[in-house]
Amino acid sequence: MDHLRRGVAAALGLLLAATPAAPATADPGSPARYTNPVSADFADTFADPAVVRGDDGLWYAFGTSDPLREGEKTAHRVPISRSADLVDWTYVGDAFTADQRPSYATAGAAFWAPDVRRVGDHWVMYLTVTDTTVSADTFDTAVGAATAPTPAGPWTFVDQPVVAPRPGGGGGYLWTIDPSRFTDTDGTSYLYYGSYYGGISVTELSPDGLRAVGTPTLVAIDNKFEGSYVLRHDGWYWLFASTANCCAGPATGYSVQVGRARSPRGPFVDREGQRLDVSRAGGTPVLTQNGNRWIGTGHNAVLTDLSGQDWIAYHAIDRADPYLDEPFGVNERPMLLDRLDWVDGWPTVNGGAGPSDGPRPAPVTTARLDERFAAGLAAWRTGSGDWRVTNGVLAGQGTLTSRTGTGGDVRAEADLRLTGAREAGLRLGSTEVRVGAGRLTARDGGRTASVALPASLDLTTRHNLAIEVRGRRLVADLTPDRLGDPVAVLTTTLTGPAAGPLTLLADHGTAEFDNVSAARLYRPVRHPAPTPAVGRLLPQYSDEFTAGLDPAWQWVRRDPDATVAGGALRWPVEGTDLTGTGNTAGVLLRDAPTGNYVVETKVTLDLGEETVRNYQQAGLIAYVDDDRFARLSQVAIWNTRQVEYGYELPYAGQPVYGGSIVGTPATTTWLRLAHRIDPATGEHEFRAGSSSDGVRWTWGAVWTFPADTTPRIGLAAHGGAEPAVTAEFDYLRVYR
């Protein structure tokens, strides 16, 4: 089996060029449209992006250490870019100089996958240190940290790892990479980290966020997940994780899946109730390639615009330009941005339509009320107290009311800091939301609702208070950095509309306010993008295996051990494969109909659980030749059992193999490939789907074949002969 698959499950969850659902409504002043990749103005590649909003109201993005441009050759050491609108980005420098590193890092160490968070009155960057002085191993990875007064820096390394290198039981060191911080409503902070060798773990952090403390918990199994990102939404903890190979050039099938839990330590389960930390690991698709130019869509961060709409930042590969310079060198992975919708309670990109390629409505980053206090208090009127602006920050006590009115569904927010006030907050009409005295409190028409703030919370450092009013439902949250980990969330029903101007409040002392806005609340997407539908059966292209093998079948390297009897094709799994240049596996094929169709099989393959049985598999195949095929199989990948949608194509004189993951297999698994002809290019698009019961389907990635090819469809059972196991196919059905 191709060596790139070692420990890496190829995961898919994609859509077949479905029409994106309706976007949020932008406020006046926001850019009308944008086109991916958003990093194009300053970089050809900008992998593993993290995005934060700084105290100056601007957005900052951080990427993995790679060259930014074609031909540059020298890697930037965590490049930083800045934007006012999340669309047009400017490179502002590297976080670290060429000779800057912590004492435990070797001179040749690289810094990957930054995660940046506000902690108290400063910012902390968590990042992967690829090579440490712990051993002679060149991949004894650790999670490091650096601190800075602003997202732009200057950044200073902390001279000890947050999570030190961890020896692996099977040799080498566990992959201690891809850190992501999360702070819970009790004030406890956690760090998620890990990858294919060792899985994803979570551990508690010390109060300063610079040391792992306590005992870590495994939350996602090894050999399937990496690139974690956790947020809290609607009372659930959501673990976003990337799966499959990040960097297989034109065959990269990296994608994002999600599970949810009632605790930050899990267990996280997908939409079907499948856990992410077991051998047959679950994972609900959030983002995967859909047949346009973008493949390998993964390693995400999540941010929220001024309208309350969530967005997902991630990297992807242009399948027509997969490498930064020479073939098989650095994978070119620019930063993309797309809308993250919550449909039926679950996150999905563009309503389920996947990554965008072409003009799209842009995030709301300029609101009807959008105050940075650069012009003083000209747009405000004092109700009481004394208010002053110094260096773009408002400070005072009493009340200060905007001259700009608000009405209808609205999101209002402000960065605030209690410098002496007992309470401070925002008022919309007659509705007030305040922080202070240990609580987040809403008052409306004589009614009061409140929730406790963490006992350790320091309100003398800056926090973001946001209020969303939709109809008569109010949701308020307090966060350190607007990144989906609120330290308090309050939901209440109002007695009437929260209409009227926005007022800033500070009682019994002074408070500071900055980045004050009030925007029309986003319009949520209610309905998912369509998935492939099964129409009428085409008997002439189908076989129920009731009368021997239909003569329409054609063998490539006939396997005499494959037999048909009793309404099933029984095929002992071969100790052969199709990947690379070996091309020794048998393939059973038949011609496909013209136009659009769906092909389905039901396959039983007892792979057990937990044990290593690389890479036994059986399933569907779309096949042009031995070096151009897409294979959808239930497969054993080390200790895991997955539904892999593998893909091989010729590139730069050699075959390249990668893949994606689609759903969770059972011993009996239903598999589908939905074929579509792209009307613009004539390409053949095959979208993969799987089911563990034949009723509920998980749809994943799309792989494409050139317009001038004629893919056949069929079955395969190969990848490893030991221990002996037989795949049983109940049928092959083709539907129009």
C-alpha positions, 0 to 999 in steps of 0.5 A, spaced: 500 500 500 502 507 498 506 509 504 503 516 504 497 512 507 501 509 513 497 512 519 493 516 515 485 515 513 483 518 507 477 522 509 471 525 505 465 529 506 463 533 499 458 535 495 456 535 488 456 542 485 450 543 489 447 550 489 449 554 495 444 556 500 442 563 501 447 568 505 447 572 510 444 579 509 450 584 509 450 591 512 451 597 508 459 599 507 461 591 507 464 589 501 459 586 496 463 580 494 469 576 494 473 570 491 477 565 494 483 564 495 483 570 500 490 570 501 492 571 494 494 578 494 500 576 499 501 569 498 501 563 494 500 558 500 498 560 507 497 553 510 493 552 517 490 559 518 488 562 525 484 568 525 483 573 530 480 580 531 485 585 534 484 591 539 485 595 533 479 592 530 483 589 524 483 582 523 490 578 523 491 571 520 497 567 522 500 561 518 504 555 518 512 556 516 512 556 509 515 560 503 509 565 501 510 565 494 513 561 488 520 561 487 521 564 494 524 558 497 525 560 504 520 559 509 517 564 513 517 563 520 509 564 522 507 569 517 502 574 519 497 578 515 492 583 516 485 585 514 480 590 515 474 586 512 477 579 512 477 579 504 483 584 502 489 581 506 496 584 507 503 581 509 505 585 515 511 580 517 513 574 521 512 572 528 519 570 529 526 572 526 531 567 523 535 566 529 529 566 534 527 559 537 526 557 544 532 553 548 529 546 547 528 547 539 533 545 534 536 550 529 533 546 524 526 546 527 520 549 524 514 552 527 507 549 524 499 550 525 499 556 530 493 558 534 492 565 537 488 567 543 487 573 548 490 571 555 489 576 560 492 583 558 496 579 552 496 574 547 499 567 547 500 563 540 501 556 541 504 552 535 508 546 533 515 545 534 517 540 529 524 538 532 527 539 539 533 537 543 530 531 547 532 526 542 536 525 535 529 524 532 528 529 527 520 529 529 520 529 536 515 534 536 512 539 542 507 544 543 510 551 544 508 558 546 510 565 545 507 571 548 506 578 545 502 585 547 498 585 540 497 580 535 502 583 530 507 582 536 513 583 538 512 575 539 517 572 545 518 565 546 516 562 552 522 558 554 519 551 556 514 547 552 507 547 553 506 540 552 513 536 551 515 531 546 511 524 548 515 517 546 510 513 542 509 505 544 511 503 537 517 507 537 519 514 535 515 520 538 507 521 538 505 527 533 504 532 538 502 538 533 496 542 531 495 545 538 488 549 539 486 552 546 479 552 549 476 556 555 470 553 558 464 557 562 468 555 569 474 559 567 478 552 566 482 553 559 484 546 555 489 545 550 487 540 544 493 537 540 495 531 536 495 527 530 495 521 526 500 518 531 497 518 538 490 521 536 487 528 539 488 529 546 485 534 551 489 537 557 488 542 562 492 548 562 495 552 568 492 559 569 497 563 565 496 558 559 503 556 558 503 549 562 499 543 561 497 540 567 493 534 570 492 528 566 490 528 558 484 525 555 484 522 548 478 525 544 479 523 537 482 516 535 489 516 532 490 514 524 484 518 523 484 525 526 488 532 526 488 539 526 483 540 532 479 546 533 473 546 539 468 551 540 461 552 544 455 553 540 448 552 543 450 548 549 454 543 546 462 543 545 464 542 538 470 538 536 472 540 528 478 535 526 481 534 519 482 527 516 486 524 511 492 526 508 494 534 508 499 534 502 498 529 497 498 534 491 493 533 486 490 527 490 489 530 496 483 529 500 483 532 506 477 535 509 473 537 516 469 533 520 465 534 527 463 531 533 459 534 539 459 533 546 457 535 553 464 536 556 470 539 553 473 532 555 468 528 550 466 523 548 465 527 542 459 523 537 457 525 530 450 526 527 449 518 527 451 517 535 458 514 533 464 516 537 470 519 535 475 516 539 473 508 537 476 504 532 470 505 527 470 512 529 465 517 527 465 524 524 460 528 520 462 532 514 463 539 515 467 541 509 470 537 503 471 538 496 465 538 491 468 538 484 470 545 483 478 547 483 479 546 490 481 539 493 484 538 500 480 543 504 482 542 511 485 545 518 480 550 520 479 556 524 472 559 526 470 566 526 464 571 527 463 577 523 459 583 526 452 580 523 453 574 528 455 570 522 460 564 523 465 563 518 470 558 517 478 559 515 482 553 512 487 552 507 485 548 500 489 546 494 488 548 487 488 541 483 491 545 477 496 548 481 498 543 487 505 544 488 509 551 490 514 550 486 517 543 483 512 537 483 512 533 489 515 539 493 511 544 498 504 543 497 501 550 495 495 551 500 492 558 500 487 560 505 480 560 503 474 563 507 467 561 507 460 561 510 459 556 516 452 555 517 448 551 522 443 547 519 438 542 523 443 544 529 450 541 525 455 546 522 456 545 514 460 550 509 455 554 505 449 550 507 453 544 505 455 546 498 462 546 500 468 550 498 466 556 494 470 558 487 467 564 484 464 571 487 460 570 494 457 575 499 463 577 503 463 577 511 460 583 515 465 587 517 463 594 517 456 595 521 451 601 521 454 603 527 461 601 527 465 606 532 473 605 533 472 613 536 477 615 531 473 622 531 472 622 538 464 623 541 461 626 535 456 621 533 454 620 541 450 624 546 452 624 553 446 621 558 450 622 564 457 622 567 464 623 564 466 620 558 473 621 554 477 618 548 484 617 549 488 614 543 482 611 540 479 608 547 473 611 550 473 611 558 468 614 562 462 612 567 454 613 566 451 613 560 453 614 553 448 614 547 449 613 540 446 618 535 445 612 530 438 608 531 437 600 531 431 596 530 429 589 528 434 583 529 440 586 531 447 584 533 451 589 538 457 588 541 463 592 544 470 590 547 470 593 554 474 593 561 472 595 568 477 600 570 473 601 576 466 600 575 462 595 579 458 594 572 458 595 565 455 593 559 450 595 553 443 597 552 438 596 546 432 600 547 429 598 554 433 592 554 440 592 558 446 587 559 451 588 564 457 584 566 460 585 573 459 583 581 460 576 578 454 575 573 452 576 566 445 580 567 440 582 562 434 586 565 428 588 560 421 591 563 422 589 570 425 582 569 432 580 570 435 574 568 443 572 569 448 567 569 454 566 574 461 569 571 467 564 573 470 566 579 477 567 576 475 572 571 478 578 571 474 584 568 480 589 568 482 585 562 479 586 555 473 582 554 468 582 548 460 583 550 456 581 544 448 581 544 444 578 539 436 579 538 432 575 534 425 577 535 424 576 542 429 572 543 436 575 546 442 571 547 448 575 550 455 572 551 462 574 554 468 572 550 476 573 551 477 574 544 470 572 540 473 565 538 467 561 540 469 559 547 464 564 551 466 564 559 458 566 560 452 565 555 445 568 557 439 566 553 432 570 555 425 572 552 424 579 552 417 582 553 418 586 547 422 588 541 429 591 543 428 597 539 432 604 540 439 607 540 445 603 543 447 606 549 454 604 553 453 603 561 458 604 566 456 604 574 459 606 580 466 607 577 469 608 570 470 603 564 473 602 557 469 601 551 472 600 544 470 597 537 463 598 538 458 596 533 451 594 532 449 590 525 443 587 522 443 580 525 445 575 520 439 571 516 440 563 518 440 558 512 435 553 514 435 548 509 441 544 506 444 544 499 441 537 496 444 531 496 444 526 490 438 522 489 436 515 487 432 515 481 429 509 477 433 502 477 437 501 470 437 493 470 441 493 464 447 496 468 445 492 474 446 485 477 443 482 483 448 476 482 442 471 482 444 467 476 452 467 476 456 473 473 452 477 468 456 477 461 457 484 461 462 484 467 469 484 464 475 482 469 482 486 469 486 480 472 481 475 473 481 472 480 479 465 480 477 465 487 471 470 486 465 466 485 457 467 485 452 463 488 446 464 492 445 471 490 452 474 492 459 475 489 464 472 494 471 475 493 476 473 498 480 479 499 487 479 495 494 480 497 495 485 492 493 493 490 492 498 485 496 504 488 503 506 485 506 502 480 505 495 482 498 494 479 497 487 481 490 487 484 484 484 480 478 489 478 471 487 476 468 492 471 462 493 467 460 499 462 457 505 465 451 509 462 452 515 459 450 522 463 448 522 470 447 516 474 448 513 481 451 506 482 450 502 489 453 496 492 452 492 499 458 489 501 459 485 508 467 485 510 468 482 517 475 486 519 474 486 526 476 492 530 482 495 533 487 490 530 492 492 525 490 489 518 493 493 513 490 495 508 484 490 507 478 493 503 472 492 499 467 496 495 466 500 489 471 503 483 470 508 478 476 506 473 479 508 467 486 505 468 491 502 473 493 509 474 487 513 474 481 510 478 477 512 484 475 507 489 470 507 495 471 502 500 470 500 507 478 499 509 482 497 515 487 502 516 492 500 522 487 500 528 481 504 525 476 502 520 474 507 515 470 508 509 476 511 504 474 514 498 481 513 495 484 516 488 490 515 484 492 519 477 498 520 473 502 526 475 509 529 473 511 522 470 508 518 476 502 515 479 499 519 485 495 516 490 491 520 496 484 520 498 478 522 503 473 519 508 466 518 508 462 516 514 463 510 518 463 503 516 459 497 519 461 490 518 455 490 512 456 497 509 452 500 503 456 504 498 454 509 493 458 513 487 454 519 484 456 520 477 455 527 474 457 530 468 460 538 469 456 542 464 461 547 463 468 542 463 465 536 461 469 532 467 466 526 470 465 528 477 464 522 482 461 523 489 461 518 494 456 516 499 456 511 505 451 508 510 451 503 515 443 501 514 442 503 507 437 508 509 441 514 512 447 516 508 453 520 509 455 524 503 462 526 502 468 528 497 468 529 489 473 526 485 474 528 478 476 525 471 478 528 465 472 529 459 476 525 454 476 519 459 470 513 459 470 511 466 467 504 467 464 502 474 465 496 478 468 492 484 474 491 488 477 487 494 484 487 495 489 490 500 492 485 504 491 477 504 492 476 512 488 474 515 484 471 510 477 474 509 472 474 504 468 480 501 461 479 500 457 483 495 449 483 495 448 486 488 451 492 484 445 497 482 445 503 477 440 508 478 438 514 473 
